[in-house]
Amino acid sequence: MSDAALPTAAEVRAAAEAVKEALDRHLAAVERRTGDEDPDVYAAFNELAAAAEEYDELLYDRYDEVTPFEIPTPEDGVPYTGPAEPAAFSVFIRRDYAVAEPPRLIAQAERVAAHDRDAELVHDGGTAGALGVLFGEYEPDEIASRYKEFGLEEGDSTLWIAASEEMAEPGEWLNSPFGHTDPEDVMHRFDVSSVFDEETDEFGEDTDVDADEHTDEEEPARPGLTPA
């Protein structure tokens, strides 16, 4: 960042004062809360998280220093408020891949197309067409278990289970399948990421851990801002 774009010392100081004020408001809300899901506490927590994040960014930009605060993402901070016994639910899955070996990916698609008249390799035989052939032939779970065979490299993945009042009508959400998910309806979330692959054991040594065993509910607690 150029010197002209750096925040001023006054801006950093103002952000620090905003954190102090947000801390006071959060404590006051906690002291007068009426229950475990008091909306005032929740609002004060979000204000504190936003103020701390702003201060952390300005502090780093100006002085190349950081705070000890870890700001949770919105998904971490939104509690489930749906029914205890939902009548229906939706499963949302995201899996990221990198195309590590394009020739291998295309070769696998060509093999499928050679034996299946319905599997047409379009887009001039490139990786875009190959992906259409392979995902048309194999279930996503099979590709996930055999990704190296297809020349792919795994990235992060997540699975959300969201409650709904009733089963959607056929075709109702096809035009926008992921556009109506309320974070407060997410009952369970399971994340897999390479950041979970190594953890430090009690002796300070790195130990390899199966990333599939980690979810947002299982991740060990870390210091930082957490909801009251």
C-alpha positions as YAML, in Angstrom:
chain: A
units: angstrom
residues:
- id: 1
  name: MET
  ca: [0.00, 0.00, 0.00]
- id: 2
  name: SER
  ca: [1.37, 3.44, -0.85]
- id: 3
  name: ASP
  ca: [1.95, 6.08, 1.82]
- id: 4
  name: ALA
  ca: [-0.86, 8.17, 0.33]
- id: 5
  name: ALA
  ca: [-3.33, 5.34, 0.89]
- id: 6
  name: LEU
  ca: [-2.26, 4.63, 4.49]
- id: 7
  name: PRO
  ca: [-4.78, 5.44, 7.21]
- id: 8
  name: THR
  ca: [-3.75, 8.34, 9.43]
- id: 9
  name: ALA
  ca: [-2.72, 7.93, 13.05]
- id: 10
  name: ALA
  ca: [-5.90, 9.81, 13.99]
- id: 11
  name: GLU
  ca: [-8.04, 7.28, 12.10]
- id: 12
  name: VAL
  ca: [-6.37, 4.39, 13.92]
- id: 13
  name: ARG
  ca: [-6.88, 6.15, 17.26]
- id: 14
  name: ALA
  ca: [-10.55, 6.78, 16.42]
- id: 15
  name: ALA
  ca: [-11.01, 3.09, 15.58]
- id: 16
  name: ALA
  ca: [-9.45, 2.14, 18.92]
- id: 17
  name: GLU
  ca: [-11.87, 4.45, 20.73]
- id: 18
  name: ALA
  ca: [-14.75, 2.85, 18.82]
- id: 19
  name: VAL
  ca: [-13.65, -0.56, 20.11]
- id: 20
  name: LYS
  ca: [-13.62, 0.74, 23.69]
- id: 21
  name: GLU
  ca: [-17.12, 2.17, 23.31]
- id: 22
  name: ALA
  ca: [-18.36, -1.06, 21.73]
- id: 23
  name: LEU
  ca: [-16.88, -3.04, 24.64]
- id: 24
  name: ASP
  ca: [-18.78, -0.87, 27.11]
- id: 25
  name: ARG
  ca: [-22.05, -1.31, 25.19]
- id: 26
  name: HIS
  ca: [-21.52, -5.07, 24.97]
- id: 27
  name: LEU
  ca: [-20.86, -5.38, 28.71]
- id: 28
  name: ALA
  ca: [-23.89, -3.25, 29.52]
- id: 29
  name: ALA
  ca: [-26.08, -5.43, 27.28]
- id: 30
  name: VAL
  ca: [-24.75, -8.59, 28.92]
- id: 31
  name: GLU
  ca: [-25.39, -7.22, 32.41]
- id: 32
  name: ARG
  ca: [-29.05, -6.50, 31.63]
- id: 33
  name: ARG
  ca: [-29.80, -9.44, 29.33]
- id: 34
  name: THR
  ca: [-33.10, -11.23, 29.76]
- id: 35
  name: GLY
  ca: [-32.18, -14.67, 28.35]
- id: 36
  name: ASP
  ca: [-29.69, -16.78, 26.42]
- id: 37
  name: GLU
  ca: [-30.77, -15.27, 23.08]
- id: 38
  name: ASP
  ca: [-31.22, -11.65, 24.11]
- id: 39
  name: PRO
  ca: [-31.35, -9.56, 20.88]
- id: 40
  name: ASP
  ca: [-29.57, -6.62, 22.53]
- id: 41
  name: VAL
  ca: [-26.61, -8.82, 23.45]
- id: 42
  name: TYR
  ca: [-26.51, -10.24, 19.95]
- id: 43
  name: ALA
  ca: [-26.59, -6.75, 18.39]
- id: 44
  name: ALA
  ca: [-23.90, -5.47, 20.76]
- id: 45
  name: PHE
  ca: [-21.72, -8.48, 19.96]
- id: 46
  name: ASN
  ca: [-21.97, -7.79, 16.24]
- id: 47
  name: GLU
  ca: [-21.11, -4.12, 16.79]
- id: 48
  name: LEU
  ca: [-18.08, -5.10, 18.86]
- id: 49
  name: ALA
  ca: [-16.92, -7.59, 16.24]
- id: 50
  name: ALA
  ca: [-17.26, -4.99, 13.48]
- id: 51
  name: ALA
  ca: [-15.40, -2.34, 15.50]
- id: 52
  name: ALA
  ca: [-12.59, -4.74, 16.39]
- id: 53
  name: GLU
  ca: [-12.22, -5.84, 12.78]
- id: 54
  name: GLU
  ca: [-12.04, -2.23, 11.58]
- id: 55
  name: TYR
  ca: [-9.40, -1.40, 14.19]
- id: 56
  name: ASP
  ca: [-7.39, -4.51, 13.34]
- id: 57
  name: GLU
  ca: [-7.33, -3.61, 9.64]
- id: 58
  name: LEU
  ca: [-6.34, 0.01, 10.21]
- id: 59
  name: LEU
  ca: [-3.69, -0.96, 12.76]
- id: 60
  name: TYR
  ca: [-2.13, -3.38, 10.30]
- id: 61
  name: ASP
  ca: [-2.27, -0.95, 7.37]
- id: 62
  name: ARG
  ca: [-0.71, 1.89, 9.37]
- id: 63
  name: TYR
  ca: [1.74, 0.11, 11.66]
- id: 64
  name: ASP
  ca: [2.02, -3.46, 10.32]
- id: 65
  name: GLU
  ca: [0.75, -4.75, 13.68]
- id: 66
  name: VAL
  ca: [-2.17, -7.00, 14.60]
- id: 67
  name: THR
  ca: [-4.46, -7.53, 17.58]
- id: 68
  name: PRO
  ca: [-5.06, -10.81, 19.45]
- id: 69
  name: PHE
  ca: [-8.73, -10.74, 18.48]
- id: 70
  name: GLU
  ca: [-10.12, -13.38, 16.15]
- id: 71
  name: ILE
  ca: [-13.34, -12.16, 14.55]
- id: 72
  name: PRO
  ca: [-15.82, -14.95, 13.79]
- id: 73
  name: THR
  ca: [-17.52, -15.03, 10.41]
- id: 74
  name: PRO
  ca: [-21.23, -14.21, 10.15]
- id: 75
  name: GLU
  ca: [-22.00, -17.92, 9.85]
- id: 76
  name: ASP
  ca: [-20.25, -18.57, 13.17]
- id: 77
  name: GLY
  ca: [-22.14, -15.78, 14.90]
- id: 78
  name: VAL
  ca: [-25.71, -16.53, 13.72]
- id: 79
  name: PRO
  ca: [-27.53, -18.94, 16.04]
- id: 80
  name: TYR
  ca: [-30.10, -21.41, 14.75]
- id: 81
  name: THR
  ca: [-33.59, -20.07, 15.42]
- id: 82
  name: GLY
  ca: [-35.68, -22.55, 13.44]
- id: 83
  name: PRO
  ca: [-38.00, -25.28, 14.75]
- id: 84
  name: ALA
  ca: [-36.68, -28.04, 17.00]
- id: 85
  name: GLU
  ca: [-38.52, -30.61, 14.83]
- id: 86
  name: PRO
  ca: [-38.46, -29.32, 11.23]
- id: 87
  name: ALA
  ca: [-40.94, -30.84, 8.80]
- id: 88
  name: ALA
  ca: [-38.46, -30.65, 5.92]
- id: 89
  name: PHE
  ca: [-34.86, -29.66, 5.30]
- id: 90
  name: SER
  ca: [-32.43, -28.85, 2.50]
- id: 91
  name: VAL
  ca: [-28.81, -29.94, 2.09]
- id: 92
  name: PHE
  ca: [-26.37, -27.46, 0.54]
- id: 93
  name: ILE
  ca: [-22.93, -28.69, -0.50]
- id: 94
  name: ARG
  ca: [-19.95, -26.78, -1.85]
- id: 95
  name: ARG
  ca: [-16.72, -28.50, -2.89]
- id: 96
  name: ASP
  ca: [-13.84, -26.61, -4.47]
- id: 97
  name: TYR
  ca: [-11.37, -28.20, -6.88]
- id: 98
  name: ALA
  ca: [-8.36, -27.02, -8.86]
- id: 99
  name: VAL
  ca: [-7.73, -28.51, -12.29]
- id: 100
  name: ALA
  ca: [-4.21, -29.78, -11.53]
- id: 101
  name: GLU
  ca: [-3.77, -31.94, -14.65]
- id: 102
  name: PRO
  ca: [-5.94, -30.78, -17.57]
- id: 103
  name: PRO
  ca: [-4.75, -33.56, -19.96]
- id: 104
  name: ARG
  ca: [-5.77, -36.24, -17.44]
- id: 105
  name: LEU
  ca: [-9.17, -34.62, -16.94]
- id: 106
  name: ILE
  ca: [-9.81, -34.41, -20.68]
- id: 107
  name: ALA
  ca: [-8.59, -37.97, -21.27]
- id: 108
  name: GLN
  ca: [-11.04, -39.31, -18.67]
- id: 109
  name: ALA
  ca: [-13.89, -37.42, -20.32]
- id: 110
  name: GLU
  ca: [-12.89, -38.73, -23.75]
- id: 111
  name: ARG
  ca: [-13.04, -42.31, -22.44]
- id: 112
  name: VAL
  ca: [-16.56, -41.73, -21.14]
- id: 113
  name: ALA
  ca: [-17.67, -40.07, -24.38]
- id: 114
  name: ALA
  ca: [-16.25, -42.95, -26.44]
- id: 115
  name: HIS
  ca: [-18.56, -45.44, -24.69]
- id: 116
  name: ASP
  ca: [-21.63, -43.26, -24.11]
- id: 117
  name: ARG
  ca: [-23.38, -41.68, -27.09]
- id: 118
  name: ASP
  ca: [-25.22, -39.27, -24.76]
- id: 119
  name: ALA
  ca: [-21.94, -37.93, -23.30]
- id: 120
  name: GLU
  ca: [-20.93, -35.35, -25.89]
- id: 121
  name: LEU
  ca: [-17.60, -33.59, -25.30]
- id: 122
  name: VAL
  ca: [-18.25, -29.98, -26.26]
- id: 123
  name: HIS
  ca: [-16.31, -26.69, -25.82]
- id: 124
  name: ASP
  ca: [-13.63, -27.85, -28.27]
- id: 125
  name: GLY
  ca: [-12.60, -30.71, -26.04]
- id: 126
  name: GLY
  ca: [-11.33, -28.42, -23.25]
- id: 127
  name: THR
  ca: [-11.65, -28.79, -19.50]
- id: 128
  name: ALA
  ca: [-15.03, -27.02, -19.42]
- id: 129
  name: GLY
  ca: [-16.54, -29.66, -21.69]
- id: 130
  name: ALA
  ca: [-14.72, -32.46, -19.86]
- id: 131
  name: LEU
  ca: [-16.24, -31.41, -16.54]
- id: 132
  name: GLY
  ca: [-19.72, -31.55, -18.08]
- id: 133
  name: VAL
  ca: [-19.11, -35.10, -19.30]
- id: 134
  name: LEU
  ca: [-17.65, -36.37, -16.02]
- id: 135
  name: PHE
  ca: [-20.25, -34.83, -13.73]
- id: 136
  name: GLY
  ca: [-22.95, -36.11, -16.08]
- id: 137
  name: GLU
  ca: [-21.55, -39.63, -15.79]
- id: 138
  name: TYR
  ca: [-20.48, -39.83, -12.14]
- id: 139
  name: GLU
  ca: [-22.13, -38.86, -8.88]
- id: 140
  name: PRO
  ca: [-20.41, -35.92, -7.11]
- id: 141
  name: ASP
  ca: [-19.50, -38.19, -4.18]
- id: 142
  name: GLU
  ca: [-17.70, -40.58, -6.53]
- id: 143
  name: ILE
  ca: [-15.73, -37.74, -8.08]
- id: 144
  name: ALA
  ca: [-14.87, -36.52, -4.58]
- id: 145
  name: SER
  ca: [-13.49, -39.95, -3.68]
- id: 146
  name: ARG
  ca: [-11.58, -40.34, -6.97]
- id: 147
  name: TYR
  ca: [-10.56, -36.73, -7.66]
- id: 148
  name: LYS
  ca: [-6.90, -37.60, -8.28]
- id: 149
  name: GLU
  ca: [-7.90, -39.97, -11.08]
- id: 150
  name: PHE
  ca: [-9.55, -37.04, -12.82]
- id: 151
  name: GLY
  ca: [-6.55, -34.75, -12.52]
- id: 152
  name: LEU
  ca: [-8.15, -32.62, -9.81]
- id: 153
  name: GLU
  ca: [-6.88, -31.18, -6.55]
- id: 154
  name: GLU
  ca: [-9.19, -30.83, -3.57]
- id: 155
  name: GLY
  ca: [-9.91, -27.48, -1.94]
- id: 156
  name: ASP
  ca: [-12.21, -26.61, 0.94]
- id: 157
  name: SER
  ca: [-15.70, -28.05, 1.23]
- id: 158
  name: THR
  ca: [-18.75, -27.40, 3.35]
- id: 159
  name: LEU
  ca: [-22.13, -29.02, 3.92]
- id: 160
  name: TRP
  ca: [-25.11, -27.16, 5.39]
- id: 161
  name: ILE
  ca: [-28.38, -28.68, 6.64]
- id: 162
  name: ALA
  ca: [-31.08, -26.02, 6.68]
- id: 163
  name: ALA
  ca: [-34.60, -26.39, 8.07]
- id: 164
  name: SER
  ca: [-37.67, -25.45, 6.06]
- id: 165
  name: GLU
  ca: [-41.34, -25.24, 6.90]
- id: 166
  name: GLU
  ca: [-42.42, -27.64, 4.18]
- id: 167
  name: MET
  ca: [-41.15, -29.48, 1.14]
- id: 168
  name: ALA
  ca: [-40.83, -27.17, -1.86]
- id: 169
  name: GLU
  ca: [-43.09, -27.77, -4.85]
- id: 170
  name: PRO
  ca: [-41.43, -29.45, -7.86]
- id: 171
  name: GLY
  ca: [-39.51, -26.85, -9.86]
- id: 172
  name: GLU
  ca: [-40.21, -24.11, -7.30]
- id: 173
  name: TRP
  ca: [-36.58, -23.13, -6.63]
- id: 174
  name: LEU
  ca: [-34.84, -24.33, -9.79]
- id: 175
  name: ASN
  ca: [-34.28, -20.82, -11.13]
- id: 176
  name: SER
  ca: [-32.44, -19.81, -7.93]
- id: 177
  name: PRO
  ca: [-31.56, -22.92, -5.91]
- id: 178
  name: PHE
  ca: [-29.20, -21.20, -3.46]
- id: 179
  name: GLY
  ca: [-30.72, -17.76, -3.26]
- id: 180
  name: HIS
  ca: [-33.12, -18.18, -0.34]
- id: 181
  name: THR
  ca: [-31.00, -19.65, 2.45]
- id: 182
  name: ASP
  ca: [-31.34, -17.85, 5.79]
- id: 183
  name: PRO
  ca: [-28.29, -18.43, 8.05]
- id: 184
  name: GLU
  ca: [-30.66, -18.70, 11.02]
- id: 185
  name: ASP
  ca: [-32.25, -21.79, 9.41]
- id: 186
  name: VAL
  ca: [-28.94, -23.70, 9.23]
- id: 187
  name: MET
  ca: [-29.22, -26.50, 11.82]
- id: 188
  name: HIS
  ca: [-25.82, -28.06, 11.19]
- id: 189
  name: ARG
  ca: [-22.71, -27.13, 9.25]
- id: 190
  name: PHE
  ca: [-19.75, -29.41, 8.49]
- id: 191
  name: ASP
  ca: [-16.56, -27.87, 7.09]
- id: 192
  name: VAL
  ca: [-13.48, -29.59, 5.65]
- id: 193
  name: SER
  ca: [-10.36, -27.52, 5.02]
- id: 194
  name: SER
  ca: [-6.62, -27.97, 4.74]
- id: 195
  name: VAL
  ca: [-6.27, -25.60, 7.70]
- id: 196
  name: PHE
  ca: [-7.44, -28.52, 9.86]
- id: 197
  name: ASP
  ca: [-4.88, -30.98, 8.48]
- id: 198
  name: GLU
  ca: [-2.24, -30.24, 11.08]
- id: 199
  name: GLU
  ca: [-2.76, -29.44, 14.72]
- id: 200
  name: THR
  ca: [-0.27, -28.91, 17.50]
- id: 201
  name: ASP
  ca: [-0.45, -31.58, 20.18]
- id: 202
  name: GLU
  ca: [0.05, -30.89, 23.90]
- id: 203
  name: PHE
  ca: [3.82, -31.26, 23.50]
- id: 204
  name: GLY
  ca: [3.99, -28.63, 20.75]
- id: 205
  name: GLU
  ca: [4.56, -31.10, 17.91]
- id: 206
  name: ASP
  ca: [2.60, -31.07, 14.68]
- id: 207
  name: THR
  ca: [0.36, -34.08, 14.19]
- id: 208
  name: ASP
  ca: [-1.54, -34.99, 11.05]
- id: 209
  name: VAL
  ca: [-5.30, -35.15, 11.52]
- id: 210
  name: ASP
  ca: [-7.95, -36.39, 9.10]
- id: 211
  name: ALA
  ca: [-9.68, -33.25, 7.87]
- id: 212
  name: ASP
  ca: [-12.95, -35.18, 7.54]
- id: 213
  name: GLU
  ca: [-13.12, -35.40, 11.32]
- id: 214
  name: HIS
  ca: [-13.35, -31.61, 11.67]
- id: 215
  name: THR
  ca: [-16.51, -29.58, 11.53]
- id: 216
  name: ASP
  ca: [-17.50, -26.19, 12.83]
- id: 217
  name: GLU
  ca: [-18.85, -27.95, 15.89]
- id: 218
  name: GLU
  ca: [-15.68, -29.95, 16.48]
- id: 219
  name: GLU
  ca: [-13.03, -27.32, 15.85]
- id: 220
  name: PRO
  ca: [-11.10, -26.64, 19.07]
- id: 221
  name: ALA
  ca: [-11.83, -23.38, 20.83]
- id: 222
  name: ARG
  ca: [-9.47, -20.53, 20.04]
- id: 223
  name: PRO
  ca: [-8.94, -17.22, 21.87]
- id: 224
  name: GLY
  ca: [-10.86, -14.32, 20.50]
- id: 225
  name: LEU
  ca: [-14.28, -12.72, 20.45]
- id: 226
  name: THR
  ca: [-17.12, -15.18, 20.94]
- id: 227
  name: PRO
  ca: [-20.83, -14.59, 21.51]
- id: 228
  name: ALA
  ca: [-21.85, -14.04, 25.10]
...
